[in-house]
Each structure stands twice: as C-alpha cells, then as structure tokens.
Amino acid sequence: MTIGSAGTRGATDPGERRAYTPLMRDELLIDLRRTQLLAVESSLDDARRALLRAARIPTAFAAELRAMLAAVAELERRVLASTES
C-alpha cells in the first residue's frame, strides 16, 4: 500500500518515484565522496604526526621533512575544504 504525496510512505505516481531516485543517488554519491575525503584526511593526519616525529630527530634530512610537513599541511587544508563544500 502506498500513500500519495500528502502521506509519508511513498509516491503513488511512478513519475514521482523516478524523480526521487536520482536525488537519492546523488546524495549517496556525495556521501561516498565525503567519506573518501575524510579517510584521506585521516591518513594525512597520521602522516603529519609521523613526519613531525621524524623532523624532531636531528638528521641531515630534517629540512626535507619540514618541507614535507608543509606540503602535507597544505594538502590536508585543501581536503578539509573539499569536504565542507
């Protein structure tokens, strides 16, 4: 049993159902993209912490590690900005 537009169970008109389906699909794609970006952000955060620990060790590579930290921070900022849009 379906209830019309005034109800909450679904549409009686197949056209209404078809119009609703793409919207739902778009939301799923947006959610998937946001989930992927948040996973990337989490990995970048892990990388940032590891690079920060490594940069504190006095070696000939400390300057390169700091440069990589700056690059990771910029990428993390861009990824976070993407998840908000």
Rosetta blueprint (number, residue, H / E / L):
1 M L
2 T L
3 I L
4 G L
5 S L
6 A L
7 G L
8 T L
9 R L
10 G L
11 A L
12 T L
13 D L
14 P H
15 G H
16 E H
17 R H
18 R H
19 A H
20 Y H
21 T H
22 P H
23 L H
24 M H
25 R H
26 D H
27 E H
28 L H
29 L H
30 I H
31 D H
32 L H
33 R H
34 R H
35 T H
36 Q H
37 L H
38 L H
39 A H
40 V H
41 E H
42 S H
43 S H
44 L H
45 D H
46 D H
47 A H
48 R H
49 R H
50 A H
51 L H
52 L H
53 R H
54 A H
55 A H
56 R L
57 I L
58 P L
59 T L
60 A L
61 F L
62 A H
63 A H
64 E H
65 L H
66 R H
67 A H
68 M H
69 L H
70 A H
71 A H
72 V H
73 A H
74 E H
75 L H
76 E H
77 R H
78 R H
79 V H
80 L H
81 A H
82 S H
83 T H
84 E H
85 S L
